[in-house]
């Protein structure tokens, strides 16, 4: 029995951790298809964890407000997001109440694809909404703890869901790169994303080629149009650029046969 639980937890943690990392890095360059794929996965997982009948709300209506998953009968709903900031949570709760979704779906919780931020003390709850930042904001680590406490049968069913949805053995090797200028958070820059330097990495044979990219300069090189820029910035420059601080994470694409 212990071996079954251990194997199931290994599949669940390793493959979801891979998805979390994928969403983190693709989200940094505004490629959000991984987040959409995650909705389907978490819908199936949360149904098993909480004995719900959640559906992906975008199937009900395109661009459904506030939530990604909902169960009208059992009055539960979830937003699944990689954005962990207070502003994101605040906007979600306000939109949930604005559209009177509490009358249809009751309880709302937020699943963070990754880690939570340290505190949500500045979060202001809309009137009439029951929500606890401690219990209703669920990080990847929180979810794993909840899953770990389940019975072996449920663990094995969740492992099968994860195994069927995340086929890491079939994935081609990919390289994701994120750079941090001056070791600062990316949100410190007051300008737009098109004026900050990013770096693109490509696999070329046995080599990794890294080259810079900036949308504003690409438009300039193509003949425009371009807009005036501000120079009152932390770097006293209209652009956010520097040599990158590289933080390498090596992802093993094989879960069953790690090297």
N, C-alpha and C positions, 0 to 999 in steps of 0.2 A: 504493500500500500504506500509506504514512504517513497519508494522509487517512482511510482506513478505520479504522486504529487510533485516530486522533485523534477521529473521530466516535463510535466505540464507547466510548472512555474518557469522552467528554463525557456520553453518555447514562447510563453506569454511575455516574459520580461525582455528577452533578447530581441524579439521581433517588433514589439511595440517601441522599444528603445531605438531601434533602427528607424522606425517611422517618425518618432519624435525628432531625431537628428535630421532626417530628410526635410521635414516641415520647417525646422528652424533655419536651415541653410537656404532652402528654396524661398522661404518667406522673406529672408534678408534681401533677396533680389527680386521680390514681388512676383514670384512664380507660385501661385496658390493652388495649383491642381492637387497637390498632396493633401491639402486641408479638406478639399471636397471629397477625395477618396476616403479620408479619415472619418467623415460623417457616416458612411456606410458601415465601416468597421466598428465604430463606437456604438452605433445603433444596435448592432447584433450583440456586442459585449454587454452593454448596459441592460438590454432586455434579459440576458441570462443572469446577470448579477442581481437585478432587482425584481425579476419576474414581471416584466412589463411588456407592453405591446407598442413600443415606440415606432414611429415612422419618420422618415426624413421629410421635413416640412416643405422643402422645395418641390416635392412631388405633389403636394396639395396646391401650392401656389408658388410661382417663380419669385425669387427674392423675398421669401417669407420673412417678416420682421422679427428681430430679437432672438429667435430660437432656431435651432437646426433639427431638433428631435422632439417629438411630442406624443403623449398618450392621453387622449381626451377622456377615456374611460377611467383610468386610474389617476388622472390629474397629476401628471409629472411631465416636466419638460427640461431640456438641456440645450445650452449653447456649447458647441465644441470649437475652441479657438486656440491659436498660438499666441494671441495678444493677452498679456497678463496684467497690464497696467490698470490702475484705478479708473482712469478715464474710460477705458473700454468697458469695464464692468458697470460703471455708472450709466453709460449710454445704453447698455443692454437692458438694465433694469427699468430705466425711464421709458424706453421704447416698448418694453413688455407691458407696462401699465398704460401707456398712451393708447395702445391698441386693444386694451381690455383683455389681454390674453390670460390674465390670472383667472378670469371667469370660465375660460375654456380648459386651460391646462393646469390650473392650481399652482403647485410648487415649481419654482424654477431653480436650476443649478447650473453652474458653469464648469465645464471640464477644460482645463488648460493642457494643451499639448506641450508639455514641458514642465518647468518649475513655476510656482507662484512667486510673486514679489514678496518682500519681507513683511509688509503690513498693509492693511486696507483700512486704516483708522479714519482716513478722510472720506471714505465712502458714505454717502448720504442716501438712506433708504427712502424711496418714494412712499408717500402715505398709503397705508392699506396693504403694503407688501411685507410678507414674512420672509426674511432672508438673513442668513448668518454667514458672514465672510469666513468664519472659521470652519463651518461645516458644509457650506454650499458652494464654495470655490474649491474644486477638486483638481489637484495636480496629478501628473503621471505617477509620482511616488505614492500619493494618497490612494489612487485607484489600485495600484499594485497591492497595497496593504489590505484594502477591502477585499480584493480577489483572493489574497493569500488566506484569509480567514474563512473562505467558503469550503464546503465539503468537496471531497475528491471527485465525485461525479460531475459537479459543476465546473471544477477546475479543468477536467478533461474535455468537457464540452467547449469551454472558453478557449482552451488550447487548440482545439480543432477549428474553431472559428478563425483564430489568429493565423493558424497554419494555412487555411484555405484563402484568406484575404491577403496575406503578406507572404508571397512566394520568393523569399530572398535568394534561394538557390538558382532561380532562373534569371536574376537580374544581371545586367551587364555592369562591369565596373564603372563607377562614376566618381567624379571629383567635384567636391563642393568647396568653395573658398569664400571666406568672409574676412574683411580687413577692418582694423580699428585704428583710426588716426589718433596719434598722441595718447593711446591707451584710454580713450574716452568712449562713453556710450555713443551709439549712433544717433541718439535723439538730441545730442548737444548742439547739432548744427542747425542754425536758424534759416539757412537757405534751403532751396529745394533739392530733391534727390538728383536732379539733372546737373547740379553744379558740384557734386562731390565725386571724387575719383573712386572708382571701384576697380577691382582686379579680377580678370577672368582667367581661369586655369583650364587647360586642355591637355589630355593625354595624347602624346605623339610617340607612338612606338613604346619604348621603355623610358621616355622622358616626360617631364611635366613642363609645359610652357605656360608662363604667367605673363599676361600683358595688361596694360592699363586701359580703362574705358571711361569716358565721360560723355553723356548724351548732349550736353550743351556744346562742347567742342566738336562733336560729331556733326551737329547741325551747322555750326560755323563753317566747318570744312566743306559741307555740302552746299554752301551758299545761303544758309538761313532758311526761315527768319529766326532772329534771335532777339532777346529782350534785354534792357539795361539791368545791371546787377548791382547789389549793394556791397560795400566793402566794410561796413561796421559789423565785423564778425570776430569770433575768438582768435582767428589767425590774421586779422587785418588784411584779408584777401577775399576776393569775390568767389574763390574756389576753395573747396576743402580737399586738399591733397597733401600727400607726404609719402615717404617710403612706408610700405605697409608693415605692420607688426603681424607676422604670420603665426597662427595658432593651428597646428595640424592635428586633425583627428583621423585616425585610420579606421575604416569600417570594413569588417570582414563580411563579404557577401554571402558566405556559407554559414548557416547556423548549425546544420547537422554535422558538418565535418570541419570544425574550426582549425585553422592552421596556426 
